[in-house]
Amino acid sequence: MKIIFHHPLPLDPKATSASGIRPQRMLQAFKDLGYEVDLVTGYAQERKSAIKEIKAKIESGVSYDFVYAESSTMPNLMTEKHHLPLHPLLDYGFFRLCNKYNIPIGLFYRDIYWLFEEYGKGMNPIKTWAAKLAYRFDLWVYQKTLRKLYLPSREMGAYIPLVTEDKFEALPPGHSSPSLAKSGNGKLELFYVGGLSSHYQLHLLFEVLKDMPQISFTLCTREKEWESMKHEYLPLSENIRVIHKSGVEMEEYLKASSMVVLYVKPQEYWEFSSPVKLYEYIGFQKPILASEGTLAGAFVKEHNIGWSLPYTKKALQEQLEELSKKPELLSPIQENLAKIENSHTWEARAKQVIKDLVI
């Protein structure tokens, strides 16, 4: 069993962002399933060299089951350090080579932020125009060459131009199935890890918790992001702490929590967004507090793995008050999480790709 793994940037084992972590997790999942993997990754010269070697292997009789590709948040044409499109046909030519030899291709398309009005604010208008043109070129290539265009959710497909719906398939993030560690002190301890950008507004949660000292909340976010946004959240009450941890250090705080947070202000982006943290929370079997009007909230409600609430002060206050008085309500939720966690590992995502692409 042999496959090709494509990514238009170097793989970074120390990555802390979702865009850097996901390619690593998917690559490892294929290896764990027994696949031998040839890489077409890195900057253009590295990919060009790898493509040349793979072409020689194919011509000598080596057979590949499929290509799995992970896109960048940037257009493929602009992933060089200088962002200049000096190798515009490199990846298109590689995909066409795979088409020629009947090697099916599936590619995960990460984000469509470039299609929203906010994209390009503060950027040079010419650079914004060029980037959007390059994004559209990527989609044209995908329509011509892919068997499957994987998306974080099927709902995201409604926004994507140039690619026909029959190519879309949902392939949300996964988790690494860590060992379960339950919080045992009886106090309701909330935890959130992630950004504080315009897409991740937690203001209502902060407002409510200031009047609920019996509940503690830990916010884990990048220091730079907190420094740029803290003026919107200060002053903090004593039951709220802000930390800047990642990896194993972050996980220790997550393990110690009794409940996790995806209670963000609903907006159009959240109608199709499938955040990595949702599946990390599932892996740790932590009940999830989410907001109605978001895809994550609908998922939480469908699988009964937490509470999906209207984004109102009253609804949040009442739910947190009940949970702080009746922590035993968390136990059946944890049981539901245990039932579904194996369906959402990175290995489960790799198995889906194999099912889709192997004839």
C-alpha positions, 0 to 999 in steps of 0.5 A: 500500500503506497500513497503520495502526500502533498502539501505546498509548505514544509511540514513543521513538527512543532506547529501550534496552529491548526493549519500546521497541525492537521497535515502532520496528524493526517500524515501520521494516520496514514502511516499508522494504517500501514501505508508507505508514503512518498512526500511532495511537500516543502517549498517549490524547489523541494516539491519539484525535486520530489515530483521528478522522483515520483514520476521516475518511480511511476514510469518504472512501474511503481503503483500508488493507491492515491494522492492525499493533499492538504492545502495551505491557508494561502493560495498554492501559487503564493506559498513561497517565503517571498509569496511571489508566484514564480512556479505557477504550474508546478502543482497543477502539472503534478496533479495532471501527471497523477490524472494521466496515470489514473491516480485519484486525488483528494485534497482538503481545502482549509478555509474560505476567509478570502471570500468574505468582505473582511479579507484584505482589510489593511492590505495593498489592494493590488496584493488583495486582488492578486491573492483572490485571483490566485485562490480562484486559480486553485479552485479551477485546478481542483475542478479539473484534477480532483476526485474529492475536494474535502471541506471542514463541513458540507455547509462550506460548499455552498460558498465555493465557486468553480467546483461542482458539488459532486466533488465535495465531501466533509472531512472535519478535524480529528483528535488523537484519542488521549487518555481520559482524565476526569475532573474530580473536585466537584466545582464547575471549571470551564476551559477554552483554548483558541483565538480571540479574533473577530470570529471568536467573541467570548464577551458574553461569557466573561460578562456572565461569569463575573457574577458567578464566583462559584464557577472558574474559567481558564482562557488559553490563548496566544499572548500576542492575541490576548495583548491585542484584545484584552482591552475588550475583556478587562477588568477580569474577576477573580474566577477568570484566569488567562494562560498562554500554553500549548501542547502538553502544558495546555492539555494539563489544564484541559484535563483538569476542567469539568466542561469546555467552551465553544460559546461564541457569538454566532455569525455567518462564519460559524454556520460552516466552521468546524473548529479543531478544538471541537474534536480535541474536546471530544477526544478528552471527553469533556462536555461542551458548552456551545451556542445555537446558530453555529455548526458546532452547536448543532453538532453538540445538540445532535450527539447530546455531548453538551449544551447548545444555548441561545446566545443570550445572557439569561440562557447562559446564566440559567444553564451555568447556575443549574450545572454548578448546583448539579454537577452530576448532569455532566456524567451522562454527557461524558458517557455519550462522548465516550460512545462517539470519540472513536468515530472522530480520530485522525485515523478515522478521517484517514480511513474515510479518505481511503474509502473514498479514493481506493477503487 
